Amino acid sequence: MKNKTKNFRLRIKPRIFIRISSLLLLVFIAVIAAFNLFIHSYIHSDVETQLANLVSIYGDDSLSFEEKEDAHVSGQHKSKLGADGDVLILDSSYEMIKYEGVSDLSNTQVSQIIEELKAESINLQSVSKLSIKTPSGDYYASSMVDNKSDDAYLIFFVDVTVLNRVVDTVNLALVIIMSVALCISFVIANSIANSVTSPIRKLSTFAERIGKGDFSPQEFSLVEIELSELAAVMNQSAEKLSQYDSEQRAFFQNVSHELRTPLMAIKCHAEGIECGFMDAEKSSRIIISETDRLADMVEELLYISRMDNFAQDTPMEDNDLRETLELCAENMKPVAEKAGIHLDLEFDDEPVMFYYNEKQIHRAVINLLSNAIRYATSTVKLGCKACNGTVQITVTDDGHGVSSEDLPHIFERFYKGKDGKHGIGLSITKLIVALHKGTIDVSGESGTLFKITFPASK
């Protein structure tokens, strides 16, 4: 049952038509119901007044029957809707004694009323607002005993045939209007649906094209603001997907190239050792060196992949940033000493509190220090300070600086400047900085300065 409900779907056009039609039906049903309720209530109230007036006239024993007839004809309550009241005198056998009418009913109509009373075995002594339906008309009746005659009963009735026919005619007119309105609603629903489905079909085609790998933008002339905004978002998504696709292609090309180089070196020296025409000790060192290089590259690739996929799940804590940077300096001190580089720390005296992931910031700064030591002449400076609502980290070396050609591309993946290693470290650093909502800038006029700026912890 659940699957049937889930799979029940409708196109937009019939859905719009059903909803508009349902609304119209509810409105018309409410109008018809309210009209019938009001008009029948009004008819009943008016007929009751008429019958009560006739009962009061013919129930007055101080008047003769002729005087009652005169009062009936000249002074009875007239219906606001046009129905007249009549008097019929019957005996206990439902035989007509006399008919006193102002509505000029035919003998057939009067006979039909009597036959209906007889068929229903109506107690003529006391009838109050009895509804009588005959082939020729509709009536409401009341009765009373004629005190001045033996075995005689006064039957008062009001002809409402015309009124009921008017009500039926109005109901028929309302039904016709409702039918016409439904036809019009179909035309309107069709027009509305076409105005919605046509651009949706275009957007669906565009989405299908994107799914097949065609990311070229498409121009849409849409009147609807929401659909126009959707088209703009889809174009932006296509542009980003195109950029991502290009980056992925370049990424895999670069990865295959970077991995192939050490693998080929390892294979070449291993085959040389096997064939005996290469020095085993020297080739072993090269194999170890290339293996280390390959392991570092794979580790960085795995790290950057994890950063891309789990960027939103990074656990962070509020710590003194100086402690993490001091640990980075301790880790890189042997490397610096081996290269003959002095590592200088320039930290604020007060704690520099920052909300961050210690492992990621450690990795980012290690990458910067490794890069700086590789290019420095004699000194690398690591700085940390809080300044004007921000937290700043600086890494400076006194090397030859970054060329103007390399500067715009220095954070791109696999871009290697002169003496570069893998071209991944700085891109990882930039990604980590971005995850902490910071920015990183580089200048290379005299030496190289990397400056990371984070918003201070609240």
Secondary structure, DSSP 8 states (H G I E B T S, - for coil): -HHHHHH----HHHHHHHHHHHHHHHHHHHHHHHHHHHHHHHHHHHHHHHHHHHHHHHT-TTS-HHHHHHHHHHHS---TTS--EEEEEE-TT--EEEEE-SS---HHHHHHHHHHHHHTT--TTSEEEEEEEETTEEEEEEEEE-TTSTT-EEEEEEE-HHHHHHHHHHHHHHHHHHHHHHHHHHHHHHHHHHHHHHHHHHHHHHHHHHHTT---------SSHHHHHHHHHHHHHHHHHHHHHHHHHHHHHHHHHHHHHHHHHHHHHHHHHHHT-S-HHHHHHHHHHHHHHHHHHHHHHHHHHHHHHSGGG---EEEEHHHHHHHHHHHHHHHHHHTT-EEEEEE-SS--EEEE-HHHHHHHHHHHHHHHHHH-SSEEEEEEEEETTEEEEEEEE-SS---TTTGGGTTSTT---TT-S-S-HHHHHHHHHHHTT-EEEEE-SSSEEEEEEEE---
